Amino acid sequence: MNLDQIEGVAKILAGKARQRAGDLLDDPELFVRGVRQQVDGAKQKGFGDARQFIRDFKRGKLQQH
């Protein structure tokens, strides 16, 4: 795992918590900020996944079928 993957997952989890808080407090702005944070986290994790894939490919760690 690389830092982008870890930070992305952390943002996703924090966004879920913020979204849930917005839902419980009936605060649409907080709810939307949580959703946006999840989207940002998913993008960052996806970038980290791509970096990891390239790194593994260069090192020959990918299994060929």
Backbone atoms as SQL, in Angstrom:
CREATE TABLE atoms (id INTEGER PRIMARY KEY, chain TEXT, resi INTEGER, resn TEXT, atom TEXT, x REAL, y REAL, z REAL);
INSERT INTO atoms VALUES
  (1, 'A', 1, 'MET', 'N', 0.836, -1.187, 0.000),
  (2, 'A', 1, 'MET', 'CA', 0.000, 0.000, 0.000),
  (3, 'A', 1, 'MET', 'C', 0.872, 1.237, 0.000),
  (4, 'A', 2, 'ASN', 'N', 0.369, 2.269, -0.665),
  (5, 'A', 2, 'ASN', 'CA', 1.096, 3.533, -0.665),
  (6, 'A', 2, 'ASN', 'C', 0.258, 4.600, 0.059),
  (7, 'A', 3, 'LEU', 'N', 0.856, 5.742, 0.237),
  (8, 'A', 3, 'LEU', 'CA', 0.228, 6.806, 1.021),
  (9, 'A', 3, 'LEU', 'C', -1.096, 7.271, 0.421),
  (10, 'A', 4, 'ASP', 'N', -1.187, 7.338, -0.904),
  (11, 'A', 4, 'ASP', 'CA', -2.442, 7.764, -1.530),
  (12, 'A', 4, 'ASP', 'C', -3.570, 6.780, -1.228),
  (13, 'A', 5, 'GLN', 'N', -3.271, 5.507, -1.226),
  (14, 'A', 5, 'GLN', 'CA', -4.294, 4.512, -0.905),
  (15, 'A', 5, 'GLN', 'C', -4.769, 4.674, 0.536),
  (16, 'A', 6, 'ILE', 'N', -3.844, 4.839, 1.444),
  (17, 'A', 6, 'ILE', 'CA', -4.177, 4.973, 2.863),
  (18, 'A', 6, 'ILE', 'C', -4.974, 6.251, 3.124),
  (19, 'A', 7, 'GLU', 'N', -4.490, 7.371, 2.589),
  (20, 'A', 7, 'GLU', 'CA', -5.197, 8.634, 2.791),
  (21, 'A', 7, 'GLU', 'C', -6.572, 8.612, 2.128),
  (22, 'A', 8, 'GLY', 'N', -6.666, 7.963, 0.973),
  (23, 'A', 8, 'GLY', 'CA', -7.950, 7.865, 0.292),
  (24, 'A', 8, 'GLY', 'C', -8.972, 7.114, 1.123),
  (25, 'A', 9, 'VAL', 'N', -8.562, 5.990, 1.688),
  (26, 'A', 9, 'VAL', 'CA', -9.475, 5.208, 2.530),
  (27, 'A', 9, 'VAL', 'C', -9.856, 6.018, 3.772),
  (28, 'A', 10, 'ALA', 'N', -8.911, 6.734, 4.344),
  (29, 'A', 10, 'ALA', 'CA', -9.207, 7.559, 5.522),
  (30, 'A', 10, 'ALA', 'C', -10.245, 8.632, 5.176),
  (31, 'A', 11, 'LYS', 'N', -10.116, 9.249, 4.003),
  (32, 'A', 11, 'LYS', 'CA', -11.081, 10.261, 3.585),
  (33, 'A', 11, 'LYS', 'C', -12.464, 9.644, 3.359),
  (34, 'A', 12, 'ILE', 'N', -12.484, 8.456, 2.790),
  (35, 'A', 12, 'ILE', 'CA', -13.760, 7.777, 2.569),
  (36, 'A', 12, 'ILE', 'C', -14.460, 7.524, 3.902),
  (37, 'A', 13, 'LEU', 'N', -13.713, 7.009, 4.867),
  (38, 'A', 13, 'LEU', 'CA', -14.303, 6.720, 6.175),
  (39, 'A', 13, 'LEU', 'C', -14.761, 7.989, 6.885),
  (40, 'A', 14, 'ALA', 'N', -13.950, 9.033, 6.826),
  (41, 'A', 14, 'ALA', 'CA', -14.325, 10.301, 7.457),
  (42, 'A', 14, 'ALA', 'C', -15.556, 10.890, 6.770),
  (43, 'A', 15, 'GLY', 'N', -15.615, 10.760, 5.464),
  (44, 'A', 15, 'GLY', 'CA', -16.771, 11.253, 4.720),
  (45, 'A', 15, 'GLY', 'C', -18.041, 10.506, 5.078),
  (46, 'A', 16, 'LYS', 'N', -17.921, 9.191, 5.269),
  (47, 'A', 16, 'LYS', 'CA', -19.087, 8.403, 5.668),
  (48, 'A', 16, 'LYS', 'C', -19.592, 8.857, 7.034),
  (49, 'A', 17, 'ALA', 'N', -18.659, 9.114, 7.945),
  (50, 'A', 17, 'ALA', 'CA', -19.045, 9.585, 9.275),
  (51, 'A', 17, 'ALA', 'C', -19.713, 10.956, 9.188),
  (52, 'A', 18, 'ARG', 'N', -19.154, 11.847, 8.368),
  (53, 'A', 18, 'ARG', 'CA', -19.731, 13.188, 8.212),
  (54, 'A', 18, 'ARG', 'C', -21.109, 13.104, 7.561),
  (55, 'A', 19, 'GLN', 'N', -21.235, 12.240, 6.564),
  (56, 'A', 19, 'GLN', 'CA', -22.526, 12.056, 5.902),
  (57, 'A', 19, 'GLN', 'C', -23.574, 11.552, 6.892),
  (58, 'A', 20, 'ARG', 'N', -23.176, 10.579, 7.690),
  (59, 'A', 20, 'ARG', 'CA', -24.096, 10.016, 8.688),
  (60, 'A', 20, 'ARG', 'C', -24.492, 11.075, 9.713),
  (61, 'A', 21, 'ALA', 'N', -23.519, 11.883, 10.149),
  (62, 'A', 21, 'ALA', 'CA', -23.815, 12.951, 11.102),
  (63, 'A', 21, 'ALA', 'C', -24.792, 13.945, 10.491),
  (64, 'A', 22, 'GLY', 'N', -24.592, 14.286, 9.242),
  (65, 'A', 22, 'GLY', 'CA', -25.510, 15.193, 8.566),
  (66, 'A', 22, 'GLY', 'C', -26.907, 14.619, 8.476),
  (67, 'A', 23, 'ASP', 'N', -26.977, 13.303, 8.265),
  (68, 'A', 23, 'ASP', 'CA', -28.271, 12.632, 8.199),
  (69, 'A', 23, 'ASP', 'C', -28.952, 12.662, 9.568),
  (70, 'A', 24, 'LEU', 'N', -28.204, 12.324, 10.610),
  (71, 'A', 24, 'LEU', 'CA', -28.770, 12.286, 11.960),
  (72, 'A', 24, 'LEU', 'C', -29.172, 13.671, 12.469),
  (73, 'A', 25, 'LEU', 'N', -28.382, 14.684, 12.108),
  (74, 'A', 25, 'LEU', 'CA', -28.654, 16.050, 12.569),
  (75, 'A', 25, 'LEU', 'C', -29.583, 16.806, 11.626),
  (76, 'A', 26, 'ASP', 'N', -30.020, 16.137, 10.564),
  (77, 'A', 26, 'ASP', 'CA', -30.871, 16.756, 9.545),
  (78, 'A', 26, 'ASP', 'C', -30.209, 18.023, 8.999),
  (79, 'A', 27, 'ASP', 'N', -28.924, 17.884, 8.656),
  (80, 'A', 27, 'ASP', 'CA', -28.129, 18.988, 8.137),
  (81, 'A', 27, 'ASP', 'C', -27.688, 18.640, 6.712),
  (82, 'A', 28, 'PRO', 'N', -28.426, 19.119, 5.700),
  (83, 'A', 28, 'PRO', 'CA', -28.108, 18.743, 4.320),
  (84, 'A', 28, 'PRO', 'C', -26.716, 19.181, 3.875),
  (85, 'A', 29, 'GLU', 'N', -26.244, 20.324, 4.374),
  (86, 'A', 29, 'GLU', 'CA', -24.914, 20.799, 3.987),
  (87, 'A', 29, 'GLU', 'C', -23.827, 19.847, 4.502),
  (88, 'A', 30, 'LEU', 'N', -23.952, 19.404, 5.733),
  (89, 'A', 30, 'LEU', 'CA', -22.999, 18.459, 6.314),
  (90, 'A', 30, 'LEU', 'C', -23.065, 17.121, 5.572),
  (91, 'A', 31, 'PHE', 'N', -24.264, 16.702, 5.226),
  (92, 'A', 31, 'PHE', 'CA', -24.466, 15.467, 4.475),
  (93, 'A', 31, 'PHE', 'C', -23.727, 15.531, 3.133),
  (94, 'A', 32, 'VAL', 'N', -23.900, 16.630, 2.408),
  (95, 'A', 32, 'VAL', 'CA', -23.268, 16.788, 1.096),
  (96, 'A', 32, 'VAL', 'C', -21.755, 16.878, 1.231),
  (97, 'A', 33, 'ARG', 'N', -21.272, 17.560, 2.244),
  (98, 'A', 33, 'ARG', 'CA', -19.813, 17.624, 2.451),
  (99, 'A', 33, 'ARG', 'C', -19.252, 16.237, 2.694),
  (100, 'A', 34, 'GLY', 'N', -20.003, 15.395, 3.398),
  (101, 'A', 34, 'GLY', 'CA', -19.560, 14.021, 3.615),
  (102, 'A', 34, 'GLY', 'C', -19.499, 13.226, 2.326),
  (103, 'A', 35, 'VAL', 'N', -20.482, 13.404, 1.489),
  (104, 'A', 35, 'VAL', 'CA', -20.495, 12.702, 0.194),
  (105, 'A', 35, 'VAL', 'C', -19.318, 13.170, -0.660),
  (106, 'A', 36, 'ARG', 'N', -19.097, 14.482, -0.700),
  (107, 'A', 36, 'ARG', 'CA', -17.965, 15.017, -1.476),
  (108, 'A', 36, 'ARG', 'C', -16.634, 14.484, -0.960),
  (109, 'A', 37, 'GLN', 'N', -16.509, 14.377, 0.348),
  (110, 'A', 37, 'GLN', 'CA', -15.276, 13.863, 0.929),
  (111, 'A', 37, 'GLN', 'C', -15.071, 12.409, 0.523),
  (112, 'A', 38, 'GLN', 'N', -16.138, 11.644, 0.458),
  (113, 'A', 38, 'GLN', 'CA', -16.035, 10.260, 0.024),
  (114, 'A', 38, 'GLN', 'C', -15.588, 10.177, -1.431),
  (115, 'A', 39, 'VAL', 'N', -16.120, 11.049, -2.264),
  (116, 'A', 39, 'VAL', 'CA', -15.732, 11.072, -3.679),
  (117, 'A', 39, 'VAL', 'C', -14.256, 11.441, -3.813),
  (118, 'A', 40, 'ASP', 'N', -13.825, 12.449, -3.066),
  (119, 'A', 40, 'ASP', 'CA', -12.410, 12.834, -3.091),
  (120, 'A', 40, 'ASP', 'C', -11.523, 11.682, -2.630),
  (121, 'A', 41, 'GLY', 'N', -11.953, 10.987, -1.594),
  (122, 'A', 41, 'GLY', 'CA', -11.186, 9.848, -1.094),
  (123, 'A', 41, 'GLY', 'C', -11.120, 8.723, -2.099),
  (124, 'A', 42, 'ALA', 'N', -12.224, 8.479, -2.785),
  (125, 'A', 42, 'ALA', 'CA', -12.243, 7.413, -3.798),
  (126, 'A', 42, 'ALA', 'C', -11.309, 7.752, -4.958),
  (127, 'A', 43, 'LYS', 'N', -11.281, 9.030, -5.352),
  (128, 'A', 43, 'LYS', 'CA', -10.364, 9.439, -6.420),
  (129, 'A', 43, 'LYS', 'C', -8.914, 9.260, -5.987),
  (130, 'A', 44, 'GLN', 'N', -8.607, 9.680, -4.764),
  (131, 'A', 44, 'GLN', 'CA', -7.236, 9.555, -4.278),
  (132, 'A', 44, 'GLN', 'C', -6.831, 8.092, -4.147),
  (133, 'A', 45, 'LYS', 'N', -7.737, 7.250, -3.658),
  (134, 'A', 45, 'LYS', 'CA', -7.436, 5.830, -3.543),
  (135, 'A', 45, 'LYS', 'C', -7.240, 5.210, -4.922),
  (136, 'A', 46, 'GLY', 'N', -8.064, 5.610, -5.877),
  (137, 'A', 46, 'GLY', 'CA', -7.916, 5.110, -7.245),
  (138, 'A', 46, 'GLY', 'C', -6.576, 5.489, -7.839),
  (139, 'A', 47, 'PHE', 'N', -6.134, 6.713, -7.584),
  (140, 'A', 47, 'PHE', 'CA', -4.817, 7.142, -8.041),
  (141, 'A', 47, 'PHE', 'C', -3.732, 6.290, -7.392),
  (142, 'A', 48, 'GLY', 'N', -3.871, 6.048, -6.108),
  (143, 'A', 48, 'GLY', 'CA', -2.907, 5.207, -5.399),
  (144, 'A', 48, 'GLY', 'C', -2.914, 3.773, -5.909),
  (145, 'A', 49, 'ASP', 'N', -4.108, 3.258, -6.226),
  (146, 'A', 49, 'ASP', 'CA', -4.204, 1.910, -6.787),
  (147, 'A', 49, 'ASP', 'C', -3.470, 1.831, -8.123),
  (148, 'A', 50, 'ALA', 'N', -3.641, 2.860, -8.952),
  (149, 'A', 50, 'ALA', 'CA', -2.966, 2.887, -10.252),
  (150, 'A', 50, 'ALA', 'C', -1.444, 2.941, -10.069),
  (151, 'A', 51, 'ARG', 'N', -0.998, 3.769, -9.143),
  (152, 'A', 51, 'ARG', 'CA', 0.441, 3.841, -8.876),
  (153, 'A', 51, 'ARG', 'C', 0.984, 2.501, -8.409),
  (154, 'A', 52, 'GLN', 'N', 0.229, 1.831, -7.542),
  (155, 'A', 52, 'GLN', 'CA', 0.654, 0.528, -7.029),
  (156, 'A', 52, 'GLN', 'C', 0.695, -0.501, -8.156),
  (157, 'A', 53, 'PHE', 'N', -0.290, -0.468, -9.040),
  (158, 'A', 53, 'PHE', 'CA', -0.330, -1.388, -10.167),
  (159, 'A', 53, 'PHE', 'C', 0.912, -1.214, -11.045),
  (160, 'A', 54, 'ILE', 'N', 1.230, 0.042, -11.346),
  (161, 'A', 54, 'ILE', 'CA', 2.407, 0.316, -12.182),
  (162, 'A', 54, 'ILE', 'C', 3.680, -0.143, -11.480),
  (163, 'A', 55, 'ARG', 'N', 3.781, 0.136, -10.195),
  (164, 'A', 55, 'ARG', 'CA', 4.957, -0.278, -9.429),
  (165, 'A', 55, 'ARG', 'C', 5.091, -1.808, -9.443),
  (166, 'A', 56, 'ASP', 'N', 3.985, -2.506, -9.212),
  (167, 'A', 56, 'ASP', 'CA', 4.011, -3.969, -9.229),
  (168, 'A', 56, 'ASP', 'C', 4.351, -4.504, -10.618),
  (169, 'A', 57, 'PHE', 'N', 3.817, -3.857, -11.647),
  (170, 'A', 57, 'PHE', 'CA', 4.084, -4.284, -13.011),
  (171, 'A', 57, 'PHE', 'C', 5.573, -4.159, -13.331),
  (172, 'A', 58, 'LYS', 'N', 6.155, -3.034, -12.934),
  (173, 'A', 58, 'LYS', 'CA', 7.580, -2.810, -13.199),
  (174, 'A', 58, 'LYS', 'C', 8.458, -3.839, -12.458),
  (175, 'A', 59, 'ARG', 'N', 8.012, -4.243, -11.298),
  (176, 'A', 59, 'ARG', 'CA', 8.784, -5.210, -10.512),
  (177, 'A', 59, 'ARG', 'C', 8.474, -6.651, -10.897),
  (178, 'A', 60, 'GLY', 'N', 7.543, -6.845, -11.813),
  (179, 'A', 60, 'GLY', 'CA', 7.199, -8.191, -12.254),
  (180, 'A', 60, 'GLY', 'C', 6.402, -8.975, -11.242),
  (181, 'A', 61, 'LYS', 'N', 5.679, -8.281, -10.373),
  (182, 'A', 61, 'LYS', 'CA', 4.919, -8.947, -9.325),
  (183, 'A', 61, 'LYS', 'C', 3.541, -9.415, -9.778),
  (184, 'A', 62, 'LEU', 'N', 3.108, -8.967, -10.948),
  (185, 'A', 62, 'LEU', 'CA', 1.782, -9.341, -11.411),
  (186, 'A', 62, 'LEU', 'C', 1.819, -10.741, -11.971),
  (187, 'A', 63, 'GLN', 'N', 0.815, -11.505, -11.618),
  (188, 'A', 63, 'GLN', 'CA', 0.739, -12.875, -12.117),
  (189, 'A', 63, 'GLN', 'C', 0.159, -12.850, -13.528),
  (190, 'A', 64, 'GLN', 'N', 0.781, -13.579, -14.397),
  (191, 'A', 64, 'GLN', 'CA', 0.289, -13.644, -15.773),
  (192, 'A', 64, 'GLN', 'C', -0.572, -14.885, -15.921),
  (193, 'A', 65, 'HIS', 'N', -1.695, -14.710, -16.597),
  (194, 'A', 65, 'HIS', 'CA', -2.625, -15.822, -16.790),
  (195, 'A', 65, 'HIS', 'C', -2.574, -16.298, -18.209);
